[in-house]
């Protein structure tokens, strides 16, 4: 009996130990689960906090920075703040949200820009029509009235017309003017007359063919593009410096218009942006042109794409910038010689060189053939006369050749204006004034012409 009681006691003791161990293990497991749940809860809270911070950064920084980078590519766009606390799925969704916001901003900007282009295109067409009518009326008034203020008003009307044309071209509109095949030098003069600082622009003609012309469809676009380059060169250079324009002709590559200024130049970023605009991008938003908008290079780039021109900009040896506008050979033609060029068109440089070279031998040979004159003697009419000791020997030539005449000096626009004003005033005075003695008429006309010349010089 004793051993049975002892066995039962042992069994009870073992059972108690086992139960105690099981209870301790269950307690440990339960505690581990509680700790795990707490850690998971803390991790979930951390992820929630991190995701909340990322969403906050997405709304406050990342999306605005992505929208700003559309206009300023160098602007940085921040990424995830704590990428380790956000799982891969959430990070991918946040990145997709930035991209979706970027696409939405681009589409909205394009829609708004297209609406603005349409409105400006219609407005520019109406303004351009009114300015053309004003220009025609001013030309009629110039023939009826001798007032330099009419010329000043006509020039300002021309400046406004150029700005309207540039705006229309930037909005994908037609330049609004049809021309015939036009000599290249006259296109350069036309572009010069559309710039406020036209008196500072010096043109050098190096064309081999004096009658080299641009075909009708590209004449006005070329004038607009060159006027924009000249306006940019005069605006960003000192008023006391000149803007050099060189017109050159290449064999099979067409013609080149080189514009050099001594301006302030460009930094690397501005030069890179200018080259991008001159290359003719597929689309230029109006909101990307600054405030106030700088449309010159954008207009040239648009014309370059539409008409097959090309333009390059680089630092100039004169200290400013040099722009090279190339007209391809398929846009060039040669006019007939029976057509006269403008009186203000610069003569080719090689023509002046040839004239000077042809005149030098005769000038050098003249002292050898000319005899020393005798002292002046009185003739019967009281006028002095000179006689040679020996007759000048006639040069031996196979055929008579005319000595090339020196080209007349070029007149400035102010001198041309004063001459035309004097002619108009003299015609009106002769028709309306009463008869007067010849001496008085001559004296009055001379005084009036001097006054008009002074007005022409002061008009600029």
C-alpha positions, 0 to 999 in steps of 0.5 A: 500500500505504501508504494501505491501511495508513493507512486500516486504522489510521484505522479501528482508531483510530475503532473504539477511540474508539467502543468507548471512548465506548460503554464510558463511556456504559455505565458512566454508565448503569450508575452511574445505575442504581445511583444510582437503585436506591439512591435507590429503596431509600432511598425505600422504606426511608423509606416503610417507616419512615414506615408503621411509625411510622404503624402504631405511632401508630395502635395507641398513640395514634389508636385509643385517642384515637378510643375516648376521643372516644366518651365525651368529644367534645372529646378530640382524635384525632391524624391521620397524623404524616408524610402526605407519606411515606405514599402515598394507598392506605396513608393511606386504609387507616390511616383506615379502620382507625381508623373500623373500630376506632371502630365495633367499640368502639361495638358492643361498648359497646352490647352490654355496656351492654345486658347491664348494663341488663338485669341492673339492670332485673331487680335494680331490679324485685326491690328495688322490690318489697321496698321497697314491701312494707317501706313497707306494713309501716312504715305499719302500724307507724306506726298501732300504735306511737308512735315517731318512728324509724319515720317516719325509717325510712319516709322513708329507705325512700322515698329508697331507693325513689326511687333504685330507680325512677330506676335502673329508668327509666334502664334502660327499665323501667316506673316500677312504680307506677300512679296515678289522675288526680292533682292537680298540687299533690299531685304536687308535694308527693309529689315534695317528700317524696322529697327529702332536703332537703324542708324547704328546698323552698318551693312557690308555687301560681299555678294558676287551676284549683285542681283541675287534675290530671295524667292517670293514665299521666303522674302517677307519671313527672311525680313522678319527674322533678320529684323528680330535679330537686328532688334536684339543686337541693338537693344543689348549693345551700347548706343555708341556702338555699331551693329555690323551686318555682313551679306555673303554668298557661298557656292552651293550653300546659299547666302549668309547674313552675319550680325555682330554686336558689341553687347553684353553677351550671354552666359552659358545657360542663356546661350544654350536656351537661345540655341534651343529656340533658334533650332526651332522646337516643335512647340514653344509655350507663351508662358515659357517666354518670360515676363515681359515675354522675350519673343525674338529668338522664338519667332526666328526659330518658328520661321526657321522651321517653316521656311527651311532657314537655319540660324546659329548664335555664338560669341562675337569677336567684337565682344557681344554675340554673333548670329549667322542666318543662312538662306539655302540655295533653293530659296535664292534666285537671280533677277534680271539686270534691267531692274534697278536696285534701291538707291540706299542698297550698299554696293558690293565690296569687290566692285569698289575694289575693282573700280579703285584698282582700275583707276590707280594705273591711269592716275599713276601714269598721268604725271608722266604724260602731262607736261608742266603747265605755263604760268597763267596768262590773261586772255582777251576776256579777262579770264586766266588760261593755261597752256601746255608746252607740248600736246599730251600724247594720245595713249595707244589703245586697241579700242576706246574704253570708258573710265569707270566712274567713282560710285556716288557717296551713299546717303543716309536716310535723313539726307534722303528725307531732307532731299525729298522734303525740299523737292516737295516744298519747292513744288508746292511753293512754285505752284502757290507763291505769287510771281517774284523777281528771280533773285528773290525766288532764288534767295527764298528757296535757298533759305527754305532748303537750309531750314528743311535740311536742319529739320531732317538732321534733327528728326532722328 
